[in-house]
Amino acid sequence: MNETERPNFAYQEFAPRFQAELFNASEWSRVFAQAGAQYVVLTSKHHDGFCMWDSAESVPTTWQWNVMDVGPRRDLLGELASAIKAVNSPYHNKNPLKFGVYHSLYEWFNPLFLQDKKNNFTTDHFVTMKTMAELVDLVEKYQPELIWSDGEWEASSDYWQSRKFLDWYSTKVKTGVWNDRWGSDTLCKHGGFFTCADRYDPGHLLPQKWENAMTIDKSSWGFNRESPYENYLSTKELIHTLVETVAYNGNLLLNVGPSADGTLNPIFVDRLNGIGKWLSVNGQAIFGTTPWHVCQNEDTTNATTTGTGTTTGGVYYTRTENKLFVHLTQWPTGSTVRLACPQATKKKRK
């Protein structure tokens, strides 16, 4: 910022540049549905505190720092929520996509939070006047079926009033789920699914449902105009990650960073389309499957040679009640693939 803006340029001066004049919620929902997404999570508010919905009336502390008061002057979150709920998945169950929201509990600059922090979190003015008011407003207006909380690490779940809110939320949205980022004492311990870390990949089967929240641009969660082509994961790499994640009992939350005009960069759309084309053929081996508890993958370290072919890395298993699916995310070096895990038996194995 020091290199591109005038001296004493304030962060808040970025907001008027965010116009989203080309934002088309219906087009976004179409792209996400064709990619095979089953749920879509929009950042409702990140650590800077800027609200992406019509928040000012219900939450006065968001005045002049939301999309209705500055920038787009339209309810971007509300438009996308309606569009997502109106589009059906072309794969798997043909049901409407689920809509969720990301929401940061804390804020970098907010004086209410900074004062609570100075008081060693013995006061909770920020939570009462800002955080909880925002979450309640989001639920009452848009009924998100997933709340992806973040920014929890500086204070306990008691300070954030997380249990109280989640108890209320579960009565307002019966199908609602939430992650594990609700206090410094909750990460990878409490939640409907675990995230544990950004780009989380345990590398093995976990009994608890987990999620890999990752980016297509390896270096950025937002849209970075300086990112070279090499920074973007290929469709093949993304499909490999999807298969590995599902085989280990996880979900994949794939981040795309829109531009300030409200459009999705073509390289993001290309990757999403590539995943969707693969799922249009192989979706039955992903949707509605569970890990095979006998064996989840076969690694290159266990490769064996037979005849004219060699087993390959990138072998993963998923299953349904009566089918076992074998995924090869790398082409074998020879003409034969030998699998060590499946064993012929007269007994049904789970």
C-alpha positions as CSV (number, residue, x, y, z in Angstrom):
1,M,0.0,0.0,0.0
2,N,2.9,2.3,0.7
3,E,4.1,1.8,-2.8
4,T,0.8,2.4,-4.6
5,E,-1.1,5.0,-2.5
6,R,-0.5,8.5,-1.4
7,P,1.0,9.2,2.0
8,N,-1.3,8.8,5.0
9,F,-3.8,6.8,2.9
10,A,-6.2,5.1,5.2
11,Y,-7.5,1.5,4.8
12,Q,-11.0,2.7,5.0
13,E,-10.4,4.6,1.7
14,F,-10.4,1.4,-0.2
15,A,-14.1,0.8,0.4
16,P,-15.5,3.3,-2.2
17,R,-13.4,1.5,-4.9
18,F,-15.3,-1.7,-4.2
19,Q,-18.3,-1.2,-6.5
20,A,-19.2,-4.8,-7.6
21,E,-20.9,-3.2,-10.6
22,L,-20.7,-6.4,-12.6
23,F,-21.8,-8.8,-9.8
24,N,-24.3,-11.3,-11.0
25,A,-25.5,-13.6,-8.3
26,S,-27.3,-15.9,-10.7
27,E,-24.2,-16.4,-12.7
28,W,-22.1,-17.1,-9.7
29,S,-24.6,-19.7,-8.5
30,R,-24.7,-21.4,-11.9
31,V,-20.9,-21.6,-12.0
32,F,-20.8,-23.1,-8.4
33,A,-23.6,-25.6,-9.2
34,Q,-21.9,-26.8,-12.4
35,A,-18.6,-27.2,-10.4
36,G,-20.4,-29.8,-8.3
37,A,-20.6,-27.7,-5.1
38,Q,-23.1,-28.8,-2.6
39,Y,-22.8,-25.8,-0.4
40,V,-21.5,-22.2,-0.9
41,V,-20.0,-20.0,1.8
42,L,-19.7,-16.3,1.3
43,T,-17.5,-14.0,3.5
44,S,-20.1,-11.9,5.3
45,K,-17.4,-10.0,7.3
46,H,-13.7,-10.5,7.5
47,H,-11.2,-9.2,10.0
48,D,-11.5,-5.6,8.7
49,G,-15.1,-5.5,9.9
50,F,-16.7,-4.5,6.6
51,C,-20.2,-6.1,6.3
52,M,-21.3,-7.6,3.0
53,W,-25.0,-7.4,3.8
54,D,-27.7,-4.8,4.7
55,S,-26.6,-4.5,8.4
56,A,-26.7,-0.9,9.4
57,E,-30.3,-0.7,10.7
58,S,-30.1,-3.9,12.8
59,V,-26.5,-3.4,13.9
60,P,-25.9,0.3,14.3
61,T,-22.2,-0.3,15.0
62,T,-21.7,-1.2,11.3
63,W,-22.9,2.2,10.1
64,Q,-20.9,3.5,7.1
65,W,-18.9,0.2,7.0
66,N,-21.2,-2.0,5.0
67,V,-22.2,-2.6,1.4
68,M,-25.4,-0.5,1.6
69,D,-23.7,2.6,3.0
70,V,-20.5,2.6,0.9
71,G,-19.3,1.0,-2.3
72,P,-21.9,-1.2,-4.1
73,R,-24.9,0.1,-2.2
74,R,-26.7,-3.3,-2.7
75,D,-27.1,-6.3,-0.5
76,L,-24.6,-8.6,-2.1
77,L,-25.0,-11.4,0.5
78,G,-28.7,-11.3,0.2
79,E,-28.7,-11.5,-3.5
80,L,-26.3,-14.5,-3.5
81,A,-28.2,-16.3,-0.7
82,S,-31.4,-16.1,-2.8
83,A,-29.6,-17.3,-6.0
84,I,-27.8,-20.2,-4.3
85,K,-31.0,-21.5,-2.7
86,A,-32.8,-21.3,-6.1
87,V,-30.3,-23.4,-8.1
88,N,-30.2,-27.2,-8.0
89,S,-27.1,-29.4,-8.1
90,P,-26.9,-31.1,-11.5
91,Y,-25.1,-34.0,-9.8
92,H,-25.9,-36.3,-6.9
93,N,-29.3,-35.5,-5.3
94,K,-30.5,-32.7,-7.7
95,N,-31.5,-30.7,-4.6
96,P,-30.9,-26.9,-4.1
97,L,-27.4,-25.9,-3.0
98,K,-26.9,-25.0,0.7
99,F,-26.0,-21.4,1.6
100,G,-23.5,-20.6,4.4
101,V,-21.7,-17.6,5.7
102,Y,-18.1,-17.0,6.9
103,H,-18.0,-14.5,9.8
104,S,-15.0,-13.2,11.7
105,L,-15.6,-12.9,15.4
106,Y,-12.8,-10.3,16.0
107,E,-11.8,-7.2,14.0
108,W,-8.3,-5.7,13.5
109,F,-9.2,-2.1,14.1
110,N,-12.5,-1.9,16.1
111,P,-12.0,0.2,19.3
112,L,-14.6,-1.8,21.2
113,F,-12.6,-5.0,20.6
114,L,-9.3,-3.3,21.4
115,Q,-10.7,-2.0,24.7
116,D,-12.0,-5.4,25.7
117,K,-8.6,-6.8,24.9
118,K,-6.9,-4.1,26.9
119,N,-9.2,-5.1,29.8
120,N,-8.0,-8.7,29.4
121,F,-11.4,-9.7,28.1
122,T,-13.1,-9.0,31.4
123,T,-15.5,-6.8,29.5
124,D,-17.5,-7.9,26.4
125,H,-18.8,-4.7,24.9
126,F,-17.5,-5.7,21.4
127,V,-19.3,-9.0,21.6
128,T,-22.6,-7.6,22.8
129,M,-22.7,-4.6,20.6
130,K,-21.1,-6.0,17.4
131,T,-20.3,-9.7,17.0
132,M,-23.5,-11.3,18.4
133,A,-25.7,-8.6,16.9
134,E,-24.2,-9.4,13.5
135,L,-24.6,-13.1,13.8
136,V,-28.2,-12.9,15.0
137,D,-28.9,-10.5,12.1
138,L,-27.4,-12.9,9.5
139,V,-29.4,-15.8,10.8
140,E,-32.7,-13.9,11.0
141,K,-32.4,-12.4,7.6
142,Y,-30.8,-15.2,5.5
143,Q,-31.1,-18.5,7.4
144,P,-27.7,-19.8,6.5
145,E,-27.4,-23.5,6.9
146,L,-23.7,-23.3,7.7
147,I,-21.8,-20.7,9.8
148,W,-18.0,-20.7,9.2
149,S,-16.7,-18.8,12.2
150,D,-13.1,-17.4,12.3
151,G,-11.0,-14.9,14.2
152,E,-11.6,-16.7,17.5
153,W,-8.0,-17.2,18.7
154,E,-7.5,-14.2,21.0
155,A,-10.2,-15.0,23.5
156,S,-12.1,-18.0,24.9
157,S,-15.5,-19.2,23.8
158,D,-17.0,-17.8,27.0
159,Y,-15.9,-14.3,26.0
160,W,-17.4,-14.8,22.5
161,Q,-20.7,-16.1,24.0
162,S,-20.4,-18.9,21.5
163,R,-22.4,-21.6,23.4
164,K,-25.3,-19.2,23.9
165,F,-25.4,-18.2,20.3
166,L,-25.1,-21.8,18.9
167,D,-27.8,-23.0,21.2
168,W,-30.0,-20.3,19.8
169,Y,-28.9,-20.9,16.2
170,S,-29.7,-24.6,16.4
171,T,-33.3,-23.7,17.2
172,K,-33.6,-21.2,14.4
173,V,-32.1,-23.3,11.6
174,K,-32.8,-26.9,12.3
175,T,-30.4,-28.1,9.6
176,G,-27.7,-25.7,10.6
177,V,-24.1,-26.8,11.1
178,W,-21.0,-24.9,12.3
179,N,-17.2,-25.3,12.4
180,D,-14.7,-25.4,15.3
181,R,-13.5,-21.8,15.4
182,W,-15.5,-20.3,18.3
183,G,-12.9,-19.5,20.9
184,S,-9.2,-20.2,21.7
185,D,-10.4,-23.4,23.5
186,T,-12.4,-24.9,20.6
187,L,-10.2,-25.3,17.5
188,C,-10.0,-28.9,16.4
189,K,-11.9,-29.9,19.5
190,H,-15.6,-28.7,19.3
191,G,-17.8,-28.3,16.3
192,G,-19.9,-30.0,13.8
193,F,-16.8,-30.4,11.7
194,F,-13.2,-29.7,12.3
195,T,-11.0,-27.2,10.3
196,C,-8.0,-27.3,12.6
197,A,-5.9,-25.0,10.3
198,D,-6.2,-23.3,7.0
199,R,-5.5,-25.8,4.1
200,Y,-5.9,-28.6,6.7
201,D,-4.8,-32.0,5.4
202,P,-4.4,-34.7,8.1
203,G,-3.0,-37.2,5.6
204,H,-5.0,-40.0,7.1
205,L,-8.5,-41.1,8.0
206,L,-10.2,-39.1,10.8
207,P,-13.3,-40.4,12.7
208,Q,-14.6,-36.8,13.0
209,K,-15.9,-35.0,9.9
210,W,-13.4,-32.4,8.9
211,E,-12.9,-29.8,6.1
212,N,-10.0,-28.7,4.0
213,A,-10.5,-25.0,3.4
214,M,-8.0,-24.2,0.7
215,T,-7.3,-21.8,-2.2
216,I,-6.9,-22.2,-6.0
217,D,-4.3,-19.4,-5.8
218,K,-1.6,-21.0,-3.7
219,S,-0.5,-17.7,-2.2
220,S,-3.7,-15.7,-1.7
221,W,-7.3,-16.0,-0.3
222,G,-8.3,-12.9,-2.3
223,F,-7.9,-11.9,-5.9
224,N,-4.3,-11.0,-6.5
225,R,-3.6,-9.3,-9.8
226,E,0.1,-10.0,-9.4
227,S,-0.2,-13.7,-9.1
228,P,1.6,-15.5,-11.9
229,Y,0.1,-18.5,-13.7
230,E,2.3,-20.9,-11.7
231,N,0.6,-19.8,-8.5
232,Y,-2.7,-21.4,-9.6
233,L,-3.3,-25.1,-8.8
234,S,-4.2,-27.1,-11.9
235,T,-7.5,-28.9,-12.4
236,K,-5.6,-32.2,-12.0
237,E,-4.1,-31.1,-8.7
238,L,-7.5,-29.9,-7.4
239,I,-9.2,-33.2,-8.3
240,H,-6.5,-35.1,-6.6
241,T,-7.1,-33.0,-3.4
242,L,-10.8,-33.6,-3.7
243,V,-10.4,-37.4,-3.9
244,E,-7.9,-37.5,-1.1
245,T,-10.1,-35.4,1.1
246,V,-13.2,-37.5,0.6
247,A,-11.3,-40.7,1.1
248,Y,-10.1,-39.5,4.5
249,N,-13.6,-38.4,5.6
250,G,-13.3,-34.7,4.8
251,N,-15.1,-32.1,2.8
252,L,-13.4,-29.7,0.4
253,L,-14.1,-25.9,0.7
254,L,-12.5,-24.4,-2.3
255,N,-11.8,-20.7,-2.1
256,V,-12.1,-18.3,-5.1
257,G,-11.3,-14.6,-4.8
258,P,-13.6,-12.3,-6.7
259,S,-12.4,-9.0,-8.1
260,A,-13.7,-5.6,-6.9
261,D,-16.1,-5.3,-9.9
262,G,-17.9,-8.5,-8.7
263,T,-16.6,-10.9,-11.3
264,L,-14.9,-14.2,-11.0
265,N,-11.5,-14.4,-12.8
266,P,-11.6,-16.8,-15.8
267,I,-8.9,-18.9,-14.4
268,F,-11.0,-19.6,-11.3
269,V,-14.0,-20.4,-13.5
270,D,-11.8,-22.7,-15.6
271,R,-10.7,-24.7,-12.6
272,L,-14.3,-25.0,-11.3
273,N,-15.5,-26.1,-14.7
274,G,-12.8,-28.7,-14.9
275,I,-13.8,-30.2,-11.5
276,G,-17.4,-30.2,-12.6
277,K,-16.7,-32.0,-15.9
278,W,-14.8,-34.7,-13.9
279,L,-17.7,-35.0,-11.4
280,S,-20.2,-35.3,-14.2
281,V,-18.5,-38.6,-15.1
282,N,-17.2,-39.7,-11.7
283,G,-19.6,-38.1,-9.2
284,Q,-21.0,-41.4,-8.0
285,A,-17.6,-42.2,-6.5
286,I,-17.7,-38.9,-4.5
287,F,-21.2,-37.9,-3.6
288,G,-22.9,-39.9,-0.9
289,T,-19.8,-42.1,-0.3
290,T,-17.9,-42.8,2.9
291,P,-14.3,-43.8,3.5
292,W,-13.4,-47.5,3.2
293,H,-12.3,-48.3,6.7
294,V,-10.2,-51.2,5.5
295,C,-8.0,-49.1,3.4
296,Q,-8.1,-45.5,2.3
297,N,-5.1,-45.2,0.0
298,E,-2.1,-47.0,-1.4
299,D,1.0,-44.9,-1.5
300,T,4.0,-45.0,-3.8
301,T,6.1,-46.3,-0.9
302,N,4.1,-49.5,-1.1
303,A,4.3,-49.8,-4.9
304,T,5.1,-53.2,-6.3
305,T,6.0,-54.3,-9.8
306,T,4.2,-57.0,-11.6
307,G,4.5,-58.1,-15.3
308,T,4.8,-55.0,-17.5
309,G,3.1,-52.6,-15.1
310,T,3.7,-50.9,-11.8
311,T,1.3,-49.7,-9.1
312,T,1.1,-46.0,-8.8
313,G,0.7,-43.4,-6.1
314,G,-2.5,-41.6,-6.0
315,V,-4.7,-44.7,-5.4
316,Y,-7.6,-43.9,-3.1
317,Y,-10.8,-45.7,-2.1
318,T,-14.4,-44.6,-1.4
319,R,-17.5,-46.7,-1.0
320,T,-21.2,-46.9,-0.8
321,E,-23.2,-49.6,0.9
322,N,-22.7,-52.0,-2.0
323,K,-19.9,-50.5,-4.1
324,L,-16.2,-49.9,-3.7
325,F,-14.6,-47.2,-5.8
326,V,-10.9,-47.1,-6.7
327,H,-9.5,-43.7,-7.7
328,L,-6.3,-43.3,-9.6
329,T,-5.3,-39.7,-9.6
330,Q,-1.9,-40.5,-11.3
331,W,-1.5,-42.6,-14.4
332,P,0.5,-45.8,-13.8
333,T,4.0,-45.9,-15.2
334,G,3.2,-49.2,-16.9
335,S,0.2,-51.0,-18.3
336,T,-0.9,-52.8,-15.2
337,V,-2.1,-51.6,-11.8
338,R,-1.8,-54.0,-8.9
339,L,-3.9,-53.2,-5.8
340,A,-2.8,-54.5,-2.5
341,C,-5.8,-53.6,-0.4
342,P,-8.8,-55.4,-2.0
343,Q,-8.9,-59.0,-1.0
344,A,-11.4,-61.6,-2.3
345,T,-13.6,-62.9,0.4
346,K,-17.0,-64.5,0.7
347,K,-17.8,-62.3,3.7
348,K,-19.0,-58.7,3.3
349,R,-16.4,-56.3,4.5
350,K,-17.0,-52.7,5.5
